[in-house]
């Protein structure tokens, strides 16, 4: 009998061979992406960068970023089905340990950082209902974005429509899911506006997972003169509550719809409110030189009630600015394009905590501290066009990250502290344009990842976690190597492959978790090595295929010892990272597929997707694991015009068609062994979208 990994390779291989054998007239669209800090054709980019257009983003409910990212090779996007903790996203293994939100990867929305200087970020604040494009950078070029750049995810809000229009979406689905979206877009003179207000609610498959949230995303552009554009970005996010069902133990998985231990009794939940304002200027100085500047600021209020009858709250203020010059020139008959700039960002938060009874504060706070993180970075990149067949890429980023904590609760001692991290990370790459249809590239880059404020907040004293700032926790440093190929054997076929090897010193891992507090320690060395394949093929005007495969070997290269796990031997797998992951999609359009920039035609569309993942280790000791699985998802869309200039779209989607029992994600090293967060059984959603001119 074949192993699950054998089935993955067999299916992907059969699809690839069939695609190579087919000769068709359709043409896949050409895509321009951010290759590091420079823009160029995706095919010519000297590294692994994937672009997802609006048609991919709109295939589902447009709530979880993980839904859109599951087809990107190298990305593991786990939906916890727990909106109190956000989705879990890792890129080439970076970010897999995050207990909540994003960790170890950079998130940027409309040119504004959504990751604070210490490397923390939240994916829930991305407004997918108005997002036109997502780009994912997974190779060494990501290091040009600074601290915690195991990968970079950039999202872009749609452009304002030429004529004013109104868009409405109404969705309902299993387990009490509801989503609405109200969007207006248009241009008048030199001003364009996109204003999008969306709501989401779900009662939840699991007990105690009810959630409600709403969001406003608006982008206003002003083309004040030819070559000069101002962009004002407004994002308001409000989640009045998201109940937290917690993780389950292995024995509790027999009844996956239940809440974890003490979730209901202690009324575990989270509330979040975040408001952000940003301004971006793009100005062309002359034919060969342009300027981009950004400034932003915002605040986030977060209150969480935990299972140990405790609460934690924070009030965060953050701001930053950035400036970069981009141009093209020639040096000794070698043309090149270049970019250089500076980023300066700050985040400060008042963090408090204390005792709670049944999800209500009691007594006075027993934790009160001011934490802040800041960075000041300088970067540069250049692409040298040595000749028509060779392109050399060079880059460097110099970073300084400061973490500080001021303890305002001194009854248990003064836990204040500060630490500064510095790093200079070079990137070097070479692309061989073998033919007009085939590129081969190799690149290498150094990266670093500092502890987050929450990771540096505690110190281990024996088996006890104390609230003393830990200045001895070092930044993890990594060396990324990548070898890749991009091939377009026909106008209808694109095939990319990338091999990577990443060695990391001083990887940051959890040491002791007790009483809602977790301390961290540096492991010795880890290695991540893998292969990524991606295939796109359009069989005809009406049929197309998308497939991706990632196989990754992520291990501890040297043993290390912690108070909680004991000795973790060399060779143990890093938790939260599947060894194999695959995605395949077969799509059909009655009237033919259109370019992403065009209005989709009327008619029926259908698709079936298959997503498979091997097992996930849940702890460093490799004694607990979530089993692998494969699921089928299907969707139907019918577009029609009930009256002139009014376009409607009916949607039906069914996930997990065969009703497999799955584990969606794991909580790495959870101290009560509640590692597992169940995936959803068969679930459906229906929706109706209406677009009409104003």
C-alpha positions in Angstrom: 0.0 0.0 0.0 1.3 3.5 -0.8 2.1 5.9 1.9 0.2 9.2 2.0 3.3 11.0 0.7 3.4 8.6 -2.3 -0.1 9.5 -3.2 0.8 13.2 -3.1 3.7 12.8 -5.5 1.7 10.5 -7.8 -1.2 12.9 -8.2 0.9 15.9 -8.7 3.1 14.1 -11.2 0.2 12.8 -13.2 -1.3 16.3 -13.4 2.0 17.8 -14.4 2.6 15.2 -17.2 -0.8 15.8 -18.6 -0.3 19.5 -18.6 3.0 19.3 -20.4 1.4 17.1 -23.1 -1.4 19.5 -23.8 -0.9 22.2 -26.4 -3.6 24.9 -26.3 -4.3 28.4 -27.5 -5.3 30.1 -24.2 -2.8 32.4 -22.6 -2.2 32.8 -18.8 -2.0 36.4 -17.7 1.4 38.1 -17.1 1.9 39.2 -13.6 4.0 42.0 -12.1 5.2 41.6 -8.5 7.4 43.1 -5.8 10.7 41.2 -6.2 12.3 42.2 -2.9 11.9 46.0 -3.0 11.9 46.2 -6.8 9.0 45.6 -9.1 9.3 43.3 -12.1 7.6 40.4 -14.0 6.9 37.5 -11.8 8.6 35.2 -14.3 11.8 37.3 -14.1 11.8 37.7 -10.3 15.1 36.2 -9.0 13.3 34.3 -6.2 10.1 32.6 -5.1 7.2 35.0 -5.2 3.5 34.1 -5.8 0.7 36.4 -6.7 -3.0 35.7 -6.0 -5.5 37.8 -7.9 -9.1 38.8 -7.0 -10.6 35.7 -8.6 -8.6 33.5 -6.1 -9.4 35.7 -3.1 -13.2 35.6 -3.9 -13.4 31.8 -4.1 -14.7 31.6 -0.5 -16.2 33.5 2.3 -13.4 36.1 2.3 -12.9 36.0 6.1 -9.7 34.0 6.7 -6.5 34.8 5.0 -5.6 31.1 5.3 -8.3 30.2 2.6 -6.5 32.2 -0.1 -3.0 31.1 0.9 -3.5 27.3 1.0 -2.5 27.0 -2.7 0.9 28.8 -2.2 3.9 26.5 -2.1 6.0 26.9 1.0 3.1 28.4 3.0 1.3 26.5 5.7 -2.0 28.3 6.4 -3.8 26.7 9.3 -7.4 27.7 10.2 -7.8 27.3 13.9 -11.6 27.9 13.6 -10.9 29.9 16.7 -11.3 33.7 16.1 -9.9 34.5 19.5 -6.5 33.3 18.4 -6.5 34.2 14.6 -5.3 31.9 11.8 -1.8 30.4 12.0 0.4 31.1 9.0 4.0 29.9 8.6 6.4 30.3 5.6 9.1 27.7 5.2 8.5 26.9 8.8 8.9 30.4 10.2 5.9 31.3 12.3 4.7 27.8 13.1 5.2 28.3 16.8 2.9 31.3 17.1 0.3 30.7 19.8 -1.8 33.5 18.4 -1.6 35.9 15.4 1.4 36.0 13.1 5.0 35.5 14.2 8.2 35.4 12.2 6.8 36.7 8.9 6.0 40.3 7.8 2.5 41.4 6.8 2.1 44.7 4.8 -1.2 46.1 3.7 -1.3 48.8 1.0 2.3 49.8 1.8 1.6 50.1 5.6 3.3 47.6 7.9 0.8 45.4 9.8 3.7 43.8 11.8 5.1 45.7 14.7 8.9 46.0 15.2 9.3 42.9 17.4 7.8 40.7 14.7 4.2 40.3 15.9 1.2 40.8 13.6 -2.5 40.0 13.1 -4.0 38.6 9.9 -7.6 39.3 11.0 -7.3 43.0 10.3 -6.8 42.4 6.5 -10.0 43.3 4.7 -10.3 40.5 2.1 -13.6 41.8 0.7 -11.8 44.7 -0.8 -8.4 43.1 -1.4 -7.5 42.9 -5.1 -4.2 41.2 -4.9 -2.0 39.2 -2.5 1.7 38.7 -3.0 3.8 36.2 -1.0 7.6 36.3 -1.0 9.2 33.2 0.4 12.9 33.2 -0.4 16.1 35.0 0.7 14.9 38.3 -0.9 12.4 38.5 2.0 15.3 39.4 4.3 15.4 42.9 2.8 12.3 43.6 4.8 14.1 43.2 8.1 13.4 41.6 11.5 11.3 38.4 11.4 11.2 38.2 7.6 10.9 34.4 7.2 8.6 35.5 4.5 6.5 38.5 3.4 2.8 38.8 2.7 1.6 41.9 1.0 -2.1 42.8 0.3 -3.4 45.5 -2.0 -6.9 47.1 -1.9 -8.6 47.2 -5.3 -8.4 50.3 -7.5 -11.3 52.7 -7.6 -13.6 51.9 -10.5 -13.7 54.4 -13.4 -17.5 54.8 -12.9 -19.2 55.0 -9.5 -20.6 51.6 -8.5 -22.1 49.8 -5.5 -21.4 46.3 -4.4 -23.3 44.2 -1.9 -22.6 40.7 -0.6 -24.8 38.5 1.6 -23.6 35.1 2.8 -25.0 32.5 5.2 -23.6 29.1 6.0 -23.2 26.2 8.4 -22.9 26.7 12.2 -24.6 30.1 12.1 -22.1 31.8 9.7 -23.3 35.2 8.4 -21.3 37.7 6.4 -22.3 41.0 4.8 -20.4 43.5 2.7 -21.3 46.9 1.5 -18.9 48.6 -0.8 -18.9 51.8 -2.9 -16.2 52.7 -5.4 -15.6 55.4 -8.1 -13.6 58.3 -9.4 -14.4 61.9 -9.7 -11.8 64.1 -11.4 -8.4 63.2 -9.9 -9.9 61.6 -6.8 -10.7 57.9 -6.4 -12.4 56.2 -3.5 -13.0 52.6 -2.3 -15.0 52.3 0.9 -15.8 48.8 2.2 -17.8 47.9 5.3 -18.1 44.2 6.2 -19.5 42.2 9.1 -19.0 38.6 10.1 -20.6 36.3 12.7 -20.6 32.6 13.5 -22.1 30.6 16.3 -19.4 28.0 15.8 -19.1 24.2 15.2 -17.4 23.8 18.6 -19.0 24.8 21.9 -18.0 28.3 23.1 -16.7 29.6 19.8 -19.3 32.3 19.0 -17.7 35.3 17.3 -18.9 38.7 16.0 -16.8 41.4 14.2 -17.0 44.2 11.8 -14.5 46.2 9.7 -14.2 49.3 7.6 -11.5 49.6 5.0 -11.2 52.7 2.8 -8.6 53.9 0.4 -8.8 57.4 -1.1 -6.3 58.3 -3.9 -5.5 61.7 -5.2 -3.5 62.1 -8.5 -2.5 65.7 -7.8 -0.4 65.9 -10.9 1.0 63.5 -13.5 3.4 61.1 -11.8 2.2 62.0 -8.3 -0.3 60.0 -6.3 -1.4 60.4 -2.6 -3.1 57.4 -1.0 -5.0 57.7 2.3 -5.6 54.3 4.0 -8.2 54.0 6.8 -8.8 50.7 8.5 -11.2 50.2 11.5 -11.6 46.8 13.1 -13.9 45.9 15.9 -14.4 42.5 17.4 -16.7 42.9 20.4 -16.2 39.3 21.4 -14.7 36.0 20.2 -15.2 33.2 22.5 -12.2 30.9 22.9 -12.9 27.1 22.9 -9.3 26.3 23.6 -7.5 23.3 22.4 -8.3 19.6 23.1 -6.3 16.8 24.4 -5.9 13.6 22.3 -8.6 11.8 24.3 -11.0 14.8 23.9 -10.7 14.6 20.1 -13.2 11.8 20.2 -15.8 14.5 20.6 -14.3 17.3 18.5 -17.2 19.7 18.9 -16.7 20.2 22.6 -14.8 23.1 24.2 -11.5 22.5 25.9 -11.1 22.1 29.7 -12.4 25.2 31.6 -13.3 27.1 28.5 -17.0 27.4 29.4 -16.6 27.4 33.1 -14.0 30.3 32.9 -15.8 32.0 30.0 -12.6 32.3 28.0 -12.8 35.0 25.3 -11.2 38.0 23.6 -12.3 41.5 22.6 -10.3 43.6 20.1 -10.6 47.1 18.7 -8.0 48.5 16.3 -8.0 51.7 14.3 -5.3 52.7 11.8 -4.6 55.6 9.5 -1.9 55.7 6.9 -0.7 58.1 4.1 1.5 57.0 1.2 3.0 59.2 -1.5 4.3 58.0 -4.8 6.1 60.7 -6.8 8.0 60.4 -10.0 10.8 62.9 -9.9 12.0 62.3 -13.5 12.1 59.5 -16.0 14.7 57.6 -14.0 14.0 58.5 -10.4 10.9 58.1 -8.2 10.2 58.7 -4.5 7.9 56.8 -2.1 7.1 58.0 1.4 4.7 56.6 4.0 3.6 57.6 7.5 1.0 55.8 9.6 -0.3 55.5 13.1 -2.9 53.6 15.1 -4.0 52.0 18.3 -5.1 48.6 19.4 -7.1 47.6 22.5 -7.0 43.9 23.4 -8.7 42.1 26.4 -8.5 38.4 26.9 -9.9 36.1 29.6 -7.9 32.9 30.1 -8.7 29.4 31.4 -6.7 29.9 34.6 -9.1 32.5 35.9 -6.9 35.3 34.8 -7.2 38.2 32.4 -4.6 40.1 30.2 -5.3 43.4 28.6 -3.2 45.8 26.5 -3.5 49.2 25.1 -1.1 49.6 22.2 -0.1 52.8 20.3 2.0 52.4 17.2 3.3 54.6 14.4 6.1 54.8 11.8 7.4 56.3 8.7 9.4 55.1 5.7 11.2 56.7 2.8 12.7 55.2 -0.3 14.2 56.3 -3.6 14.0 54.1 -6.7 15.7 54.6 -10.0 17.6 53.2 -12.9 21.1 54.0 -14.2 24.2 52.6 -15.9 27.6 51.7 -14.6 30.4 50.9 -17.1 27.9 50.0 -19.8 25.9 47.7 -17.4 22.3 49.0 -16.9 20.8 48.5 -13.4 17.8 49.4 -11.4 18.1 50.3 -7.7 16.2 51.2 -4.6 17.4 52.5 -1.2 15.5 53.7 1.8 14.9 53.9 5.6 12.2 52.4 7.8 11.5 53.6 11.3 8.7 52.1 13.4 7.5 52.1 17.0 5.0 50.2 19.1 4.3 50.8 22.8 1.7 49.1 25.0 0.5 49.3 28.6 -0.1 45.6 29.5 -2.0 44.7 32.6 -3.3 41.4 34.1 -5.0 40.0 37.1 -7.4 37.5 38.6 -10.8 36.8 37.1 -13.9 34.8 38.2 -16.1 33.3 35.4 -14.7 35.7 32.9 -15.0 38.8 35.0 -12.2 40.9 36.5 -11.8 40.7 40.3 -9.5 42.6 42.6 -6.8 44.9 41.5 -4.3 44.2 38.7 -1.3 42.0 39.6 0.6 42.9 36.5 1.2 46.4 35.1 4.0 47.2 32.7 4.9 49.5 29.8 6.5 47.6 26.9 7.9 49.1 23.8 9.6 48.0 20.6 11.2 50.2 18.0 13.4 49.7 14.9 15.5 51.9 12.6 16.5 50.2 9.4 18.4 51.1 6.2 18.1 49.0 3.1 19.3 48.9 -0.5 18.8 46.6 -3.5 20.0 46.6 -7.1 19.3 44.4 -10.1 22.2 44.4 -12.5 21.4 43.4 -16.1 24.9 42.1 -17.0 23.7 41.0 -20.5 20.5 39.7 -22.0 21.0 36.3 -20.4 22.3 37.2 -16.9 20.9 39.3 -14.1 22.7 39.9 -10.8 20.8 40.9 -7.7 22.4 42.5 -4.7 20.9 43.8 -1.5 21.6 44.6 2.1 19.6 45.7 5.2 21.1 47.2 8.4 18.7 46.8 11.3 18.5 48.0 14.9 15.7 46.7 17.1 15.2 48.0 20.7 13.0 46.2 23.3 12.2 47.9 26.6 10.0 47.0 29.6 9.1 49.2 32.5 7.5 47.4 35.5 4.8 49.5 37.1 3.8 46.8 39.5 6.6 46.4 42.1 5.0 44.3 44.8 6.7 41.2 43.4 10.0 42.9 42.5 11.1 45.1 39.7 11.0 43.2 36.4 12.1 46.1 34.2 14.7 45.6 31.5 15.9 46.5 28.0 17.9 45.0 25.2 19.1 46.0 21.8 19.7 43.9 18.7 21.7 44.8 15.6 22.2 42.9 12.4 23.4 43.6 8.9 21.9 41.1 6.4 23.2 40.9 2.8 21.4 39.2 -0.1 23.0 38.0 -3.3 21.3 36.3 -6.3 22.0 35.4 -9.9 19.4 34.7 -12.7 20.2 32.9 -15.9 17.7 33.6 -18.6 18.3 30.4 -20.5 15.6 31.1 -23.0 12.7 33.5 -23.3 10.6 30.7 -21.7 13.0 29.4 -19.1 14.8 31.1 -16.1 17.1 29.5 -13.6 18.2 31.4 -10.5 20.2 31.0 -7.3 20.3 33.3 -4.3 21.4 33.5 -0.7 20.6 35.8 2.2 21.1 36.2 5.9 18.2 37.0 8.2 17.5 37.5 11.9 14.5 37.2 14.2 14.4 39.0 17.6 12.3 37.8 20.5 8.9 39.5 20.7 7.9 41.6 23.7 5.8 38.8 25.1 8.6 36.3 24.7 11.1 38.5 26.5 8.7 39.4 29.3 9.4 36.3 31.5 12.4 34.5 33.0 12.6 30.9 34.3 13.6 30.4 37.9 13.9 26.6 38.3 10.5 25.3 37.2 8.8 28.7 38.0 8.1 31.5 35.5 8.7 34.9 37.0 7.8 38.3 35.6 11.3 39.5 35.0 12.3 40.9 31.6 14.8 38.5 30.0 17.7 40.4 28.3 19.6 37.2 27.8 17.3 35.9 25.1 19.3 36.2 21.9 18.0 36.9 18.4 17.9 33.9 16.0 20.1 34.3 13.0 19.6 32.4 9.8 21.3 31.6 6.4 18.9 31.1 3.5 19.9 29.4 0.3 17.6 28.9 -2.7 17.9 27.4 -6.2 14.9 27.7 -8.5 13.6 27.4 -12.0 10.6 29.1 -13.9 9.4 27.5 -17.1 6.7 28.5 -19.5 6.7 25.8 -22.2 3.6 27.3 -23.8 1.5 30.4 -23.3 -0.9 28.2 -21.4 1.5 26.6 -18.9 3.6 27.8 -16.1 5.8 25.6 -13.9 8.0 26.8 -11.1 10.3 24.8 -8.8 12.4 25.9 -5.9 14.8 24.1 -3.5 15.7 25.8 -0.3 18.0 25.2 2.7 17.8 27.3 5.8 20.1 26.9 8.8 19.2 28.9 12.0 21.3 29.5 15.1 19.6 30.3 18.5 16.1 29.5 17.3 13.6 30.8 19.9 11.5 28.1 21.6 9.2 27.9 24.7 10.8 26.7 27.9 8.2 26.6 30.7 4.5 27.4 30.6 2.7 27.9 33.9 -0.1 30.0 35.2 -0.8 31.6 31.9 2.9 32.7 31.6 5.5 31.3 29.2 9.2 31.7 29.3 11.5 31.2 26.3 15.0 30.0 25.6 17.3 29.7 22.6 17.7 26.3 21.0 21.1 25.6 19.5 20.5 25.0 15.8 17.7 24.1 13.4 17.7 23.2 9.7 14.8 23.5 7.2 15.2 22.0 3.8 12.6 21.5 1.2 11.3 21.5 -2.4 8.4 23.6 -3.7 6.5 23.0 -7.0 3.8 25.1 -8.5 1.8 24.4 -11.7 -0.7 26.5 -13.6 -2.2 25.2 -16.9 -5.1 26.4 -19.0 -6.4 23.5 -21.0 -8.8 25.6 -23.1 -10.9 28.7 -22.8 -13.1 26.8 -20.4 -10.8 24.6 -18.3 -7.7 25.3 -16.1 -5.7 23.5 -13.4 -3.7 24.9 -10.5 -1.5 22.6 -8.4 1.2 23.1 -5.8 3.4 20.8 -3.7 5.7 21.4 -0.7 7.9 18.8 0.9 10.0 20.0 3.8 12.3 18.5 6.3 12.6 20.7 9.4 14.6 19.4 12.3 16.8 20.3 15.3 20.4 20.0 14.1 21.7 19.9 17.6 20.2 18.8 20.9 19.2 21.3 23.6 17.6 21.1 27.1 14.7 22.9 28.7 13.0 22.6 32.1 9.7 21.6 30.5 10.8 19.2 27.7 14.0 17.9 29.1 16.6 17.1 26.5 15.3 17.5 22.9 17.7 15.3 20.8 19.1 16.3 17.5 17.0 15.0 14.7 13.6 15.7 16.3 11.2 17.4 14.0 10.1 21.0 14.5 6.5 21.0 15.6 3.7 22.6 13.6 5.3 22.0 10.2 4.0 19.2 7.9 6.5 17.2 6.0 4.3 17.3 2.9 1.5 19.6 1.7 -0.3 19.5 -1.6 -3.1 21.5 -3.4 -4.8 20.8 -6.7 -7.7 22.6 -8.3 -9.7 21.8 -11.4 -11.8 24.8 -12.6 -14.4 25.2 -15.4 -16.1 28.2 -16.8 -19.2 28.1 -19.1 -18.3 31.2 -21.1 -14.5 31.2 -20.5 -12.2 32.7 -18.0 -11.4 36.4 -18.1 -8.3 38.3 -17.0 -8.3 39.3 -13.4 -8.5 43.0 -14.3 -11.7 42.4 -16.3 -15.3 42.0 -15.2 -16.0 38.3 -15.1 -18.5 37.2 -17.8 -22.0 35.9 -17.1 -22.5 32.2 -16.9 -21.8 29.2 -14.7 -18.4 28.4 -13.1 -17.5 25.3 -11.1 -14.4 24.1 -9.3 -13.2 21.3 -7.1 -10.2 21.6 -4.9 -8.2 19.0 -3.1 -5.9 19.9 -0.2 -3.8 17.4 1.7 -1.3 17.7 4.5 0.8 15.1 6.4 1.0 14.9 10.2 2.0 17.7 12.5 4.1 17.2 15.6 2.6 19.2 18.5 5.6 19.4 20.8 9.4 19.5 20.7 9.6 16.0 22.3 7.8 14.6 19.2 5.5 12.5 21.5 2.2 14.0 20.3 1.1 14.6 16.7 -2.0 15.5 14.7 -2.7 13.0 11.9 -2.5 14.0 8.2 -5.5 14.2 6.0 -6.9 15.1 2.6 -10.1 17.0 1.9 -12.2 17.9 -1.1 -13.9 21.3 -1.4 -16.3 22.3 -4.2 -17.9 25.5 -5.3 -20.4 26.8 -7.9 -20.9 30.4 -9.2 -23.7 31.6 -11.5 -23.4 35.2 -12.8 -26.4 36.8 -14.5 -27.8 40.2 -15.4 -31.5 40.5 -14.2 -31.6 43.9 -15.7 -29.3 46.1 -17.8 -26.0 47.0 -16.1 -26.8 45.1 -12.9 -24.6 42.1 -12.4 -25.5 39.4 -9.8 -23.6 36.4 -8.7 -25.0 33.4 -6.8 -22.5 31.3 -4.9 -22.6 27.8 -3.3 -19.6 26.3 -1.6 -19.2 23.0 0.3 -16.0 22.3 2.2 -14.9 18.8 3.3 -17.2 17.0 0.9 -16.4 13.6 2.3 -16.9 14.8 6.0 -13.5 13.8 7.1 -12.6 14.3 10.8 -9.5 16.5 10.8 -7.2 18.5 13.1 -7.0 22.0 11.6 -4.0 23.2 13.7 -1.9 22.5 16.8 -1.0 24.7 19.8 2.7 24.0 20.0 4.0 22.8 23.4 0.7 23.6 25.2 1.4 22.9 28.9 -1.9 21.1 29.6 -1.5 18.9 26.5 -4.5 20.6 24.9 -2.6 20.7 21.6 -5.4 20.1 19.1 -7.8 22.4 17.4 -10.3 20.4 15.3 -11.1 21.2 11.7 -14.6 21.6 10.5 -16.7 18.6 9.3 -18.7 19.1 6.1 -19.8 22.7 5.9 -21.7 24.8 3.3 -22.1 28.4 2.5 -24.4 30.2 0.0 -24.2 33.8 -1.0 -25.5 36.4 -3.4 -23.5 39.4 -4.7 -25.0 42.4 -6.5 -23.0 45.0 -8.4 -24.8 48.0 -9.9 -23.8 51.4 -11.3 -24.5 54.6 -9.3 
